[in-house]
Amino acid sequence: MDETTALDSVLQQAHMAQVSSVSGFEADGEIRVDLSDPAESDQLRRAMAVESLPGFHCMCGGDVRFELFDWAGERLAVVVLHHRATLRWGLWESDAVLADGRLLLAWLDGHGMPGPMQQFEADRQRAGERSEDERSWLAAMPDGLEGTADRILDLSRTGGRPSPELLAELTGRLQATFPDPVERALALLEWYGSGSGRCSGYPVHEGVPGELLGRVPIAELLAGLADPRAEERHEAGAARHLVGWKTRPHQKRDVAGLPEPLRARLLAHARRSGDSDKQGRAERWLAPPRA
C-alpha cells in the first residue's frame, strides 16, 4: 500500500474522531466528531490528505491529537498535527506533509477548535511584517556594503552576534565609501532607523548598524543630525540608538549633552512612533525633569 494513502484507508473505517489540543490553545477543549455521516467523513479525509513523506521527523510534541475509533469503539490510530502542516502517525517512519494544511485548520475551526487557525493567521501576519521590515532594512543599507547582507541576515537565523571581523570589515567599507564622517553618520542613522525600528525585541541583524553607531563619536552623530540633509528617518535612527539599552560606551554622558532642540525633536519622534517601549525609554532619557 502507498504510504501516502495508508491513513486515508484508516479514515474510511473510522466512525468517530476524538480531538484534543496538545499545545493548550486557549478556549480549545476536547471535541468529538461523528464520522458515520459520509459527508463528515469525506471532509476530514480531504483535510488530512497526505502529499508526501519526505523523511524528516519534528522534535516537538505537536499541536493537535486525533484519535480515530471504529464502530465498536476500538481505537484505530492516533495522529498528531505538527506546525499546522505535517502529521505524525506511528506507522510512518517520518512525518507526513499535508496536501493542504489550511484545510485541516479550517476543519478544526468549524468543529469548535479555532486556536490552530488563529495561530496560523497570527504567524502569517507576523511573517508579513518581518518581510516588510526586512525589505525596509535592506533598502536602507548604505552603499559600499554590497555582498554582506546575507551574512548579516544570517545572524537572525542563528541567534549569533556579529563577529569583530565582520564589524571591522563593515567599518572599513563605510569609511572607504563615505570618507566624510558626517555623511557616514547619516548613512548609519538612516539604516538603524529602518526595519522594525524597535528598541528591544528586534531581529538580531537590525542591531548591526546600532553596534557601528556605538563606535561613532557623539560629536560626529550630532554633526550629522545638525546637517541640512538630516530628515525624519535620521532622527528615527538617532532616537532608537540613544534611548536603547547600553548602546554607547558613555551613553548617559552623551545623552545629557544633547542640544535641547534636538532632544525635543527625538522625544517628539518617539511619542509619534506608536511604540510604547520606545516612548517609555525616550521619556526616561529625553524628557525634561518634572518640577
N, C-alpha and C positions, 0 to 999 in steps of 0.2 A: 504493500500500500504506500502511496505517495505520502511522505511525512507532512506535507503542507495541507493535505485533506484529512489527515487522521483525526484531528479534533472535530471537524465537521461531522464525521461519522458518529462520534460520540454525541454530539449535539442533537443529531437526528433521533437518538434514543432517549434523550433527556425529557422528563416530564416536569421538572421543577429546578429552578436555579435559586440558590441562596447566596446573596451578595453582601459583602461587608467591607468596610474600609480598613486597610492596613495602616494607612498614614494618619488616620484620625481626622479626616476632613470635618470641619465644623458643621453641625446640623445634619451629618450623614450617619444614619443608623443602619442597622441590618435590614435588608429588603428581601422579600421572597417573590418570585415571579413564576406564575403557572405557564409552563411551556406546552401544555397539552393542546392549546389552540395553535393550529398550524401557522396562522399569520404571525403570532407572537414568536413561535419557534423560528420561522424564516427570518424575522427581523434580527434576532440575536445571531443567527448563523451568518447573515450578511455582515453584521457588525464585527464578528470575531473571525472573519475570513483571513487566512494567512497568506502572505505573499512569498515569504522565503524564510529559511533557517540559515543565516549567514555564518554561524559558528561561534558567535560571541555569547558571553554569559555575564549579565549585570551583577554587580556585587551587593546591591541594596536589597531590602526585603520586599520591595514592590509597593504598589499603591492600593489596588483593589483585588479582593479574593473572590473568585467564583467557585462555588461548589455545585456540581451538577448531579442530580439524582434521577433514577429511573422511576417507573410507575409504582414499584414496590417500596420505594424509599431507600434503595441501596445506592450508595454513592458511586458514581461512575468516574468522576475526575475532579481534581482541584487545579484550577488555573489562576495564575496571578498576573494582573496587568502591571507593567513597569513603565514608568515615564510616559504614560499615555500613548505608547507607540509599539510596545512589544509584549508578548505573552510568555509565561514560563509554565511548563507542564512537565511532570516527572517522566513522561515517556519520550520527551525530546532531549537530545544531548546538548542542545543550545537553546537560547531564547529565540522565539519566532517573531518576525516583523509582520505587523498587521498590514493588510492591503490598504486600509483607510482607518487609522486610529481615531479620527474625529467621529466616525460613525459609532464607535463603541462609547465614546464620551457622550454623544447625543442620546444613545440608548440609556445610559445611566441617568442622565439628566431627566429624561422622560419617565423614568421609573423611580424617582424620588431620591436620587443621589446626585445633586448638582455640583458638589465640590470639585470633582476632577475637571469638569468643563470650565468652571470658574477659574481654576488654577491654570488651565491651558490658556484661557483668554488673557489672564494677568501676565503670564510668562511671555505671551506673544507681544503684548503691549510693551513690556519691559525690553524685549529684544529689539522692537522697532525703535524705541527711544535710544537704546545703546547704539544701534546702527546710525541713527541720525547724529548722535553726539560724536561718534567716531568719524563720520564724514566731515562734520564741522571742525573737529580737531585736526584731521589730515589736511583740510583746505587751508588752515591757518599755519601749518608747518612752514617755518622760514625757508627761503631759498638757501641752497648750499647743503641741505641735509638729505639730498636725494639718495635712495638706496638704504637708508637707515630705518625707514618706517616699520618694516616687518620686524626688525629686531626689537624695536621699542614696543610695538603692539604685543609681541610675544610675552612681555613682562606681565601683562594682564592674564595671559593664559597659564603661565607658570607660577605666578604669585611672587616672582623674584624682584629684587631691587636692581636698578641699573648699576652695572659694574663701574669701577673707577675708570677702566679703559674706555667704556662707551661714553661716559661723561666727558672724558678728556678729548675723545675724538669729536664729539658734538661741539665742544667749546672751541676746538681748533678750527673746525669748519665754519662756525659762526664768525670767528674773528677774521678769517680769510674772506668771507663773503661780505661782512659788514665791518670794515676797518673803523668806521666811526662808532664810538661807544654809544652814542645817543640812538643811532639807527638800530644798533644791536639790541639795546634795551627795549626799544619799541617793538621789534620783531618778537622778542621773548614775551613781552607783556601781552601782545595780541594772541600769541599761541597759548599762553596759560589762561587767558580769558575765554578760550573756546572750549568745545567739548561740553561736558556736563556743567561746568562752572562751579561745582560744589567744593566746599572747603573740607569735607570729610565724606567717606563712603564712595569715593570716585574710583574709576578703574586705575590700576597701578600705572599704566602708561601715561596717564594725564599728569602724574607727578614729576615726570622728567623735566619739562620746562620750569617747573617750580624749583627743582633742585638747581638748575642752571641759574635761575634768578637769584637764588640764595647766595651765589658766588659773585654777583654783580654788586659793586659798591653802591651804597644808598645814594650817593651824590649823582651817579650815572642814572639811576632809576628816576630820581627827582628831575634831572635834566630832560629825560625823555618825556615825562609827564607834563613838563612845562613847555615842551616843544609845540609849535603851532600845528604839527601833524598829529598830535595826540587826540584821540577820539574816545567815544564811549567804550569801544572794545578794548582799548588800552587800560582805561580805568577799571574795567571788569577784571583784567588780569592783575592789576595792582591791588584791588580790594581783596581778591582771592588770596593773593600772596601775603599781604601784610597782616591779615587777620587770621591766617591759618595757624596750624599747630606747629610751633618751633620751625618756622620756615627760614629764619635768618639767624646767624650766629649772635647778633646783637639786636634782636627784634624789638625788644622793649625800648631800647635807646633810639633805634631808627624810627619807630612809630611816634615816639614822643617828640622827635624833631621835625615832623611833617608840618609844612606851612598850613595855617588854618584854612585857607580857601580849598586846598587840596584835600585836607582831612574832611571838610564838609562835603565835597563832591563824592569822595569814596563812600562816606556814610550814606549819602542820598542814593548812590547806586545800590548799595546793599539793601536798603529799605525798599527800593523798587523791584528788587530781584524776585520777590515772592519766595525766597529760600529762607525759611525760619532759622536754620542753623547759621547761615552766613549773616543774617541780620543780627542774631544774638551775639555772634562774635564781634561784629562791627560795633554794636552798641558798647560792648565792654572795652574794645580797643580804641575806638574813634570818637565816641560821643563825649561832649564836654562834661566835666563833673557836675553833679547836681548841687545846687546851692543848699 
